[in-house]
């Protein structure tokens, strides 16, 4: 089967490894010009994401990408009082893994290296512009006028998916949430934190975790009007950090300490919500990861769901079915779980808005909400990719 994976990020590169394990020979088309060009700051890979990597022999990837373990959350109000907690000290016993904080670029580069080592072919600088469907399959057309003939196209190209737009021109578009995310890491004089520390600040939400005197931090900047797609491409870091410090000027000391030490944000990224799609596949095209179900960063599940998608889809394709049958089985297995987590992420995002009356109500009710969240987290973390003997070939082997 000739398979084109559009997008070589976390979902696409994990899928490439899993497909090679299934004895298939994918071609990965990545618009960026190298495997090290991925942006972003950092992410948390949840226990279910770690276990999904283990299912395809990539359990050592988080440590190889210099990740560190963290479990649980402490939630604070604008005065610094802890108003709720989500314990995670027993995650290893309960789920077989702990969450891991990783720099996004390092995780992406490590997954790409593993995919290439397994024999997956990559074309960098390959920007898809058209998909032409015909009786023999699909012709993928790229911006440099190169074409590729394939039997199946998998869109792993993110929330602004070109594959989704070309296949379903009338599909819902991403909706701006009114929040711009930013963050990075900086050396600080603060103790290590075993849990992530979250603050509902006076004017913006802030989070951080410290390991070996290095703070990984983020903040959600409220902004009513939607930024232009390229507005933050050349960020004035001094001006931006001045604005961020002003937003948090009245917030608790740890927040001010982290921002006082930080001299830049790695970028600024408007957050979008993708409405539920009626379908994720046709007879020859399938979506995975954020292209199918963009998840709020508030869930800590975006990368984990993408990795799960990749492992499950490779299993269905590796069973030897026609693409349409494999895609239908994949969607039947994944859509309900993913969309439930997306809905939960929207609920969390709604609680980050700040107002005097709203903050008081949130402080009073957050414990109850987090108890519900703890139940949801247990369901999310406990998930294991169903294992069957569908990966008999091993990386580097191609099924005849």
Legacy VTK file of the C-alpha trace (Angstrom):
# vtk DataFile Version 3.0
C-alpha trace
ASCII
DATASET POLYDATA
POINTS 400 float
0.000 0.000 0.000
1.368 3.413 -1.008
0.805 5.744 1.972
1.468 9.478 2.095
1.607 11.064 5.552
1.212 14.834 5.281
2.896 16.452 8.258
6.032 15.239 9.998
5.311 16.556 13.481
4.581 14.492 16.568
1.587 12.678 15.079
3.137 12.155 11.643
6.511 10.922 12.862
4.969 8.569 15.426
2.714 7.240 12.681
5.713 6.705 10.415
7.409 4.565 13.079
4.227 2.580 13.732
3.651 1.983 10.028
7.182 0.681 9.632
6.553 -1.673 12.558
3.469 -2.859 10.668
5.586 -3.638 7.597
4.371 -0.648 5.560
6.455 1.909 3.686
5.139 5.449 4.255
6.362 8.656 2.669
6.211 11.645 5.031
5.790 15.075 3.418
6.785 17.909 5.759
6.425 21.574 4.784
9.284 22.660 7.040
12.758 22.412 5.602
14.334 20.273 8.330
13.380 18.015 11.206
14.736 20.601 13.662
12.550 23.489 12.455
9.507 22.828 14.650
8.553 25.744 16.898
6.672 25.841 20.167
7.841 25.778 23.757
7.133 22.703 25.868
4.391 20.180 26.498
3.364 17.550 28.993
3.093 13.985 27.775
0.482 12.272 29.952
0.843 8.690 31.238
-1.389 7.388 28.425
0.888 9.058 25.867
3.975 7.475 27.425
2.281 4.071 27.348
1.292 4.536 23.697
4.944 5.180 22.812
5.926 2.009 24.683
3.440 0.038 22.576
5.610 0.631 19.487
8.985 0.314 21.175
9.526 4.030 21.789
9.294 4.016 25.568
12.758 5.546 25.887
11.951 8.550 23.682
10.911 10.897 26.537
14.233 10.385 28.352
16.202 10.545 25.085
14.533 13.908 24.423
15.620 15.144 27.888
12.161 15.065 29.431
11.559 14.957 33.172
8.731 13.411 35.145
6.063 15.430 36.914
2.811 14.347 38.547
-0.164 16.358 39.755
-1.311 19.983 39.896
-1.599 22.642 42.569
-4.192 25.317 41.765
-3.839 28.781 43.352
-6.037 31.861 43.295
-4.821 35.386 42.583
-3.783 35.868 46.230
-1.609 32.771 46.166
-3.840 30.563 48.281
-4.010 26.965 47.124
-7.661 26.370 46.337
-7.464 22.873 44.869
-5.061 20.076 44.022
-4.913 17.164 41.651
-2.663 14.561 43.257
-0.430 12.541 40.980
2.019 10.877 43.332
0.528 7.440 42.663
0.377 7.731 38.870
3.159 5.188 38.345
1.337 2.558 40.388
-2.049 3.325 38.841
-1.114 3.799 35.186
2.352 2.330 34.802
3.822 5.725 33.908
4.116 9.318 35.057
3.604 12.475 33.038
6.708 13.912 31.371
7.535 17.549 30.570
9.364 17.871 27.248
10.600 20.625 25.009
8.437 20.275 21.930
11.283 20.666 19.437
13.381 17.967 21.131
10.497 15.491 21.192
9.748 16.174 17.539
13.383 15.792 16.481
13.761 12.522 18.419
10.601 11.032 16.903
11.743 12.041 13.420
15.131 10.443 13.981
13.459 7.220 15.121
11.173 7.201 12.082
14.060 7.723 9.686
16.118 5.052 11.470
13.180 2.676 11.010
13.273 3.324 7.269
10.521 5.917 6.832
11.125 8.236 3.883
10.839 12.006 4.417
10.496 14.885 1.984
11.223 18.179 3.707
10.141 21.488 2.202
7.157 19.688 0.627
4.079 21.932 0.838
0.892 20.201 -0.302
-1.338 22.271 -2.611
-3.769 19.778 -4.156
-5.184 16.263 -3.918
-6.536 14.767 -7.144
-8.683 11.681 -6.685
-9.024 9.049 -9.410
-9.782 5.366 -9.839
-6.202 4.285 -9.144
-5.849 6.305 -5.935
-4.753 9.875 -5.217
-2.278 12.239 -6.850
-0.728 14.584 -4.305
0.545 17.836 -5.797
3.157 19.981 -4.064
4.093 23.636 -4.395
7.224 22.789 -6.385
4.989 20.990 -8.968
6.235 17.578 -7.848
3.546 14.891 -7.666
3.224 11.613 -5.773
0.850 8.760 -6.627
-0.518 6.996 -3.548
-3.316 4.726 -2.378
-3.974 6.595 0.867
-3.349 10.068 2.297
-3.169 10.689 6.037
-3.482 14.269 7.233
-1.251 14.750 10.269
-0.812 18.435 9.464
-2.299 20.132 12.508
-5.222 22.358 13.283
-4.826 24.335 10.037
-4.726 21.083 8.061
-4.349 21.469 4.307
-5.519 17.886 3.860
-8.747 18.678 5.716
-9.335 21.862 3.708
-8.723 20.156 0.356
-10.871 17.134 1.211
-13.725 18.899 3.005
-13.826 22.535 1.787
-16.987 23.178 3.820
-15.728 21.651 7.069
-15.866 23.873 10.179
-12.882 26.175 10.508
-10.900 26.640 13.719
-12.414 29.282 16.015
-10.273 31.753 17.933
-10.719 31.328 21.709
-9.765 34.838 22.822
-6.461 33.644 24.316
-2.858 33.982 23.146
-0.520 31.449 24.711
3.158 32.116 25.303
5.966 30.700 27.388
9.470 29.349 27.635
12.053 28.431 30.244
14.429 30.399 32.416
16.866 29.917 35.284
15.255 30.850 38.601
16.019 30.888 42.306
13.047 28.704 43.232
12.843 25.160 44.629
12.001 22.211 42.399
8.296 21.399 42.123
7.066 17.824 41.890
3.689 19.120 40.705
2.800 21.743 38.135
1.890 25.045 39.772
-1.126 26.887 38.321
-2.308 30.396 39.214
-5.599 32.061 38.369
-4.003 35.513 38.282
-5.780 38.848 38.559
-5.614 39.399 34.800
-4.261 36.199 33.239
-3.700 32.501 33.935
-0.115 31.391 34.679
1.593 28.032 35.144
5.085 26.781 35.830
7.157 23.821 36.965
10.764 23.918 38.191
13.419 21.276 37.720
17.084 21.856 38.636
16.541 25.617 38.973
15.052 25.846 35.481
11.449 27.054 35.356
9.235 26.006 32.461
6.479 28.620 32.335
3.469 29.690 30.300
0.741 32.284 30.480
-2.592 32.700 28.698
-2.945 36.304 27.529
-6.540 37.481 27.041
-7.117 39.220 23.717
-10.555 39.870 22.291
-9.679 40.442 18.616
-8.187 37.598 16.590
-4.526 38.174 15.629
-3.400 37.892 12.042
-1.772 34.538 11.288
1.683 36.137 10.902
1.401 38.794 13.612
3.727 37.073 16.070
6.256 35.753 13.554
8.772 38.464 14.490
7.979 39.045 18.136
9.564 42.038 19.879
10.618 40.112 22.974
11.412 43.108 25.146
8.060 44.748 24.467
6.172 41.464 24.814
7.768 40.528 28.136
7.062 44.017 29.491
3.395 43.456 28.698
3.418 39.999 30.312
5.007 41.327 33.500
2.395 44.094 33.665
-0.384 41.513 33.346
0.980 39.626 36.353
2.298 42.606 38.361
-0.184 42.005 41.217
0.084 38.219 41.232
1.844 36.074 43.866
5.611 36.170 44.376
6.501 32.925 42.535
4.794 34.187 39.369
6.633 37.493 39.544
9.919 35.702 40.288
9.675 33.529 37.175
8.742 36.443 34.918
11.404 38.654 36.482
14.028 36.089 35.501
12.662 35.473 31.986
13.999 37.742 29.262
11.988 36.285 26.400
9.123 34.071 25.362
9.829 31.442 22.743
6.842 32.769 20.830
3.193 33.702 21.058
0.503 31.380 19.768
-3.194 32.238 19.452
-5.296 29.340 20.737
-8.031 27.922 18.538
-10.866 25.494 19.035
-11.795 23.081 16.251
-15.520 22.243 16.217
-16.308 18.534 16.084
-16.036 17.287 12.509
-18.836 15.161 11.011
-16.249 12.691 9.735
-12.506 12.124 9.778
-12.146 10.020 6.641
-13.128 9.197 3.077
-12.239 6.056 1.146
-8.676 7.333 0.593
-8.069 10.138 3.113
-7.923 10.104 6.921
-7.132 12.721 9.565
-5.204 12.205 12.811
-4.159 14.358 15.740
-4.989 18.061 15.730
-6.130 17.846 12.107
-9.065 15.775 13.367
-9.590 16.939 16.963
-7.544 19.882 18.207
-7.429 19.634 21.999
-7.072 22.588 24.378
-3.595 22.762 25.968
-5.496 22.909 29.273
-6.082 19.155 29.086
-2.421 18.221 28.776
-3.586 15.621 26.234
-2.805 17.054 22.781
0.432 15.185 22.110
-0.776 12.053 23.905
-3.948 11.775 21.809
-1.940 12.334 18.628
0.429 9.511 19.569
-2.478 7.221 20.427
-4.078 8.024 17.052
-0.878 7.127 15.243
-0.470 3.762 16.958
-4.119 2.773 16.480
-4.275 3.836 12.814
-1.074 1.937 11.999
-2.562 -1.170 13.584
-5.687 -0.955 11.425
-3.662 -0.341 8.265
-1.304 -3.161 9.197
-4.171 -5.651 9.222
-4.096 -5.609 5.430
-7.507 -4.031 4.831
-8.280 -1.579 2.072
-7.703 2.034 3.214
-11.420 2.715 3.541
-11.937 -0.247 5.874
-8.879 0.596 7.940
-9.906 4.226 8.239
-13.455 3.337 9.278
-12.156 1.004 11.979
-9.750 3.626 13.244
-12.429 6.327 13.473
-14.865 3.971 15.197
-12.208 3.245 17.810
-10.952 6.794 18.348
-13.582 9.449 17.672
-15.680 9.121 20.831
-12.662 9.151 23.157
-10.995 12.122 21.475
-14.115 14.271 21.288
-14.945 13.626 24.948
-11.515 14.972 25.929
-11.951 17.951 23.586
-15.234 18.852 25.314
-13.571 18.596 28.724
-10.811 20.922 27.504
-13.385 23.520 26.542
-14.826 23.420 30.062
-11.381 23.971 31.577
-10.677 26.851 29.194
-13.896 28.588 30.167
-12.752 28.654 33.804
-9.579 30.586 32.994
-11.458 33.822 32.266
-10.930 36.422 34.984
-13.464 38.761 36.606
-14.064 39.731 40.227
-17.399 37.958 40.566
-16.309 35.087 38.343
-13.122 34.562 40.316
-15.009 34.295 43.597
-17.439 31.759 42.139
-14.567 29.810 40.595
-12.656 29.693 43.877
-15.722 28.354 45.653
-16.508 25.716 43.057
-13.089 24.730 41.718
-12.644 21.912 44.224
-15.840 20.256 43.003
-14.847 20.843 39.380
-11.404 19.341 39.932
-12.901 16.290 41.578
-14.797 15.803 38.340
-11.534 16.530 36.526
-9.708 13.930 38.580
-12.233 11.313 37.481
-11.785 12.410 33.855
-8.002 12.300 34.248
-8.152 8.760 35.612
-10.139 7.683 32.541
-7.719 9.458 30.226
-4.533 8.207 31.894
-5.703 4.607 32.273
-6.233 4.140 28.531
-3.954 1.625 26.858
-3.737 1.148 23.128
-5.331 -2.258 22.453
-2.572 -4.700 21.638
-2.857 -7.477 19.074
-0.132 -9.355 17.171
-0.344 -6.941 14.226
3.251 -5.700 14.310
5.153 -8.880 13.359
7.610 -7.317 10.962
9.561 -4.917 13.158
11.083 -1.598 12.147
12.974 -1.669 8.884
11.098 -4.653 7.436
8.544 -4.191 4.681
5.657 -6.546 4.151
5.399 -7.994 0.699
LINES 1 401
400 0 1 2 3 4 5 6 7 8 9 10 11 12 13 14 15 16 17 18 19 20 21 22 23 24 25 26 27 28 29 30 31 32 33 34 35 36 37 38 39 40 41 42 43 44 45 46 47 48 49 50 51 52 53 54 55 56 57 58 59 60 61 62 63 64 65 66 67 68 69 70 71 72 73 74 75 76 77 78 79 80 81 82 83 84 85 86 87 88 89 90 91 92 93 94 95 96 97 98 99 100 101 102 103 104 105 106 107 108 109 110 111 112 113 114 115 116 117 118 119 120 121 122 123 124 125 126 127 128 129 130 131 132 133 134 135 136 137 138 139 140 141 142 143 144 145 146 147 148 149 150 151 152 153 154 155 156 157 158 159 160 161 162 163 164 165 166 167 168 169 170 171 172 173 174 175 176 177 178 179 180 181 182 183 184 185 186 187 188 189 190 191 192 193 194 195 196 197 198 199 200 201 202 203 204 205 206 207 208 209 210 211 212 213 214 215 216 217 218 219 220 221 222 223 224 225 226 227 228 229 230 231 232 233 234 235 236 237 238 239 240 241 242 243 244 245 246 247 248 249 250 251 252 253 254 255 256 257 258 259 260 261 262 263 264 265 266 267 268 269 270 271 272 273 274 275 276 277 278 279 280 281 282 283 284 285 286 287 288 289 290 291 292 293 294 295 296 297 298 299 300 301 302 303 304 305 306 307 308 309 310 311 312 313 314 315 316 317 318 319 320 321 322 323 324 325 326 327 328 329 330 331 332 333 334 335 336 337 338 339 340 341 342 343 344 345 346 347 348 349 350 351 352 353 354 355 356 357 358 359 360 361 362 363 364 365 366 367 368 369 370 371 372 373 374 375 376 377 378 379 380 381 382 383 384 385 386 387 388 389 390 391 392 393 394 395 396 397 398 399
